[in-house]
Amino acid sequence: MSVPLATSPSTTGDVAGSRGAATAALAAAVLGFFVITLDATVVNVALPAIRDDFGGGMTGLQWVLDSYTLMFAALLLSAGAVSDRIGAHRAFGTGMAVFVAASVACGLAPNVGALIAARAVQGAGAATMLPASLALIGEAFPDSVRRARAIAVWTIAGSVAAAAGPVSGGALSLASWRMIFFINLPVGVAALFLLARAVRSPRRPVPFDWTRQVAAVVALGALTFAAIEAGADGFGTPKVLVAFAVAAVAAAAFVAAQVRGKHPMVPMDLLRSRTMRIASANGFAFIAGLNGTVFLYSLCLQQERGLSALAVGLVCLPMAALSAFLGVPTARLTKRYGPRVPIVGGFLLMGASLVVLAVLPASAPVWLIAVVMIPVGCCGPLAMQPTTGLFLENVPAHRSGVASAVFNTSRQIGGALAVAAFGALLVSRTDPLPGLRASLLIAAVLVIAAATANVLPERRGVLNR
């Protein structure tokens, strides 16, 4: 009698090894996504300390944040193709190595110019990593149930990192603002160690288009420059008008190359997908609201209320702490009622929170601000966890890298433009309170519009199963 396959020692070992490799891939992807997202917000509370060391005004501080998110967003589309072309395993490892090296350069920066340049390289490493991290999960967990659980863990890590960035930044800034960058070194080494235990990824013949990549970088860079400089010098100044014109021309060149090219950077079938379009809009609105809110209060609470960096981090702690516990309930809610309920509910809660923050009086106690900010962080697991799972589930495996890049590009563009526009509103007036309120209301409109888009009839593009 032959030995049953289920009890074969070699088979058992293979299964255990496969599970171990899948777990290692998930852990590496989670660590990578955590530090990528953390570095988008951890710098916020350290901005006054950076200005004290290097000097400069609001424009320099905005570029410290946006040089990271700008390169992140501009390179993500190509990074998705690179991930598919060289394999998610190699792309993730390369991106992490670049990210860690740039983090060390940020920590050693002698001036604000060097810091901005190192942050841009850091964003390039993050762009290489991010689509590869989702592709690693898709490859490691072919079963839809296990993949959904893995994505939930990955999403929770990003949500917690985004909300916990100010807390971590405030605590690390007690020693020096440079510590917020050096902390990436041990995390990166741990992620690379775990990656070495994961299964190598397949490679696919995906073309790379330099014309569209350069056009994307120029368009986003010029648009961000125009938004930042408009706050300092006004929208009618020549350099701002030229920057807007360059952004428009570069965007037109990108679209023309996209439509006429044989190998579009973003495959047209992805753009025609209702799920992909609404998922991208969800990501844009959420990150614009979250990053914009954290940026605004990191500056205003320190400059206007005299709080320390650590105190500002503690203001954000409740929303970070609560969001960490919503991953599992959100997964259960999604399984029972479908993705629409947590997505719409999360955005509506976030929108209501932003409106309340906008109408709070200038004398509102800090503890009240901390309480009202809680739904802003909770929208991450509530809305983005089912959004991520749904779009990844509906994308073919051979398009996972590009689709992840499209989704996350929209997120980073939202963050970059929020910092540029909201910072411009703050510096364009002598009293920061009107700018703060206007910015929060703009963010509220964005997230409420996202909620509305998800409840439109299906023929209009509902994110629906």
Secondary structure, DSSP 8 states (H G I E B T S, - for coil): ----GGG-HHHHHHHHHHHHHHHHHHHHHHHHHHHHHHHHHTTGGGHHHHHHHH---HHHHHHHHHHHHHHHHHHHHHHHHHHHHH-HHHHHHHHHHHHHHHHHHHHT-SSHHHHHHHHHHHHHHHHHHHHHHHHHHHHH--SHHHHHHHHHHHHHHHHHHHHHHHHHHHHHTTT-TTHHHHTHHHHHHHHHHHHTTS-----------HHHHHHHHHHHHHHHHHHHHHHHH-TTSHHHHHHHHHHHHHHHHHHHHHHH-SS-SS-HHHHT-HHHHHHHHHHHHHHHHHHHHHHHHHHHHHHTS---HHHHHHHHHHHHHHHTTSHHHHHHHHHHH-THHHHHHHHHHHHHHHHHHHHS-TT--HHHHHHHTHHHHHHIIIIIHHHHHHHHHTS-GGGHHHHHHHHHHHHHHHHHHHHHHHHHHHHTSSSHHHHHHHHHHHHHHHHHHHHHHTTS-GGG-----
